[in-house]
Amino acid sequence: MTSPTRLGGFKILEDVVLIPLAAKEADLKFPAAVCNLLAAEQVNLPFFTCGTASSHCWMALAVEGCNAGKACRLVEEHFGKGACSPAQGSILSIFPHRNKPEVMAAFLTIFDKAGIQPGPFAQSSSAISVVLPEECILKTTTALFGPFTFGAYRTPADWKLAQEGKEQLYKEVVASYQEKHPKVYALEWQDEQELLQIRLDRGKLTPVSELFKSLSRLELFFTFLVASPVVGDEPPTLLFSLPESRKHLYASVVEDLPAGALVSRISPVAVFSMNGPHFGDRYGIVSELLMAFKAGHVDFLGLSCTIASITGVVPSAQLTTAIEAIQARFDIPSVMERT
């Protein structure tokens, strides 16, 4: 029997509303336009992911419940009635995961066994976050104590007791000022990566979970990972990247996926990541980045913003342009290659 994986803990942000969006074409101006609208109205995004599929550009953004009405009104005023399909939920985050595929594999197995269809999820440098329907939170947090252990919390009851009186846990005070350039601790990048896109069949996460277990046995680590929301009739997709230099190790594992599961492979790509003192609680962070890319004509392939971290993927040929675009909008003390 496999021993549980020890993690630091998990947190829940309640009373959020998930808004899945999609453009009919793979138009990267669409996310910039949406985020710019929300930033102008001081709407913070505690969770945001976006990417491109074969025929469209998708987004998953979560807002606090108090901002949901405003956010939907803005979206529908500018993009038409019916563009917004909000869903009440919560954001569950587990940490730290150290980019290990085995952690994500165990996470997906929980949903598979419990019969829960997870919403969009994303990996940041510090945590894995997923947006879930409110009615699934208790069942999911209880199931976490199977494959994981959490330090001082030996049981779900221990964790629940520790949360009493801490309703504001995981919520930070929204910054009351706006710097001319948002501050960043550092900008890190990794080049020569491969971006893979996998179709996620609803209720059938086992093949992907088995793939991640195989990657973990090969001692491979994700450099980027997001999953799209369900938008219309389109099945959700999973985007993740691995170092091209290790392709000889993972190529045969990827080929073992069920027929039609692997949608695309793009290489070479570069992954960048950054976090800052107000990334988790200040509106306009994602908007600044997307407007920088729009001005610099950077064709980003995937993006996530969660737990005070931004991670993104761009074509390797545009890495220098992307870094320059970010530096033009953010106060960055250092830019470094991550090995």
C-alpha angles and dihedrals in degrees: 000000000000115000116239116263113246115232132175097241147283136254136200128211106200131198099039128141121219117216114190115196137179137184117219090235131037089266111161091191089071097072090046091052093049095047092046090055092051094045091052088058092045094246112159121216112213088180130026133161133164140170145151127265126191095280108013148027115244135197136188115196128172125200131184113266093251090060098043097094093049093047094050092046091053093048094049094044091056103030104030140265113305093027090113122065104172123193127192114237151128134251116237117195128185122194153238103005102158091218091285114159090212090068093053090044091055091045092054091046089058091058093044094052093044093047092238121148104216120218123227115318137189141191119226128180090267108030151008111240130191132182111227135180109262092243090060098053099085093046092048097046090049090051091051089075091068103066096018140052122204113204109246094013107083096167138018088255090058091053094046092051091051091055097056111118092012101096090144093056110132091017116104130196109269110245110258094209138055118221116215086237118021111240121245127192092215142327115233128187141185123197132196097048131145120226116211127191121203129187113234113214110213111258093004107095097136097093091054092044090052090049091054092048089054091049090051092052087054088054093241123151132206118244093187136010135171135151123211126233123248106269117183113307094336114113116233117262134208122221120196136157135214133182112276089218088069096048091110087064101046103031096089092043092055091048089059091069116113116275112280095014095106106072103175147344121209125187148212099024133154127225123211130187137183140162135192143191094267104027092112099047110026122088119228100040096115091040091055091052096046093046089050090053091046091052091046094045091237114166102212115194101199139000139185132184116186138129093017093304134108120201125177145169126224133170110275090238089062098045096104091046091049093051091049091049091051092047090053092060105030135056101239120176095190141015116199142169114244115221 
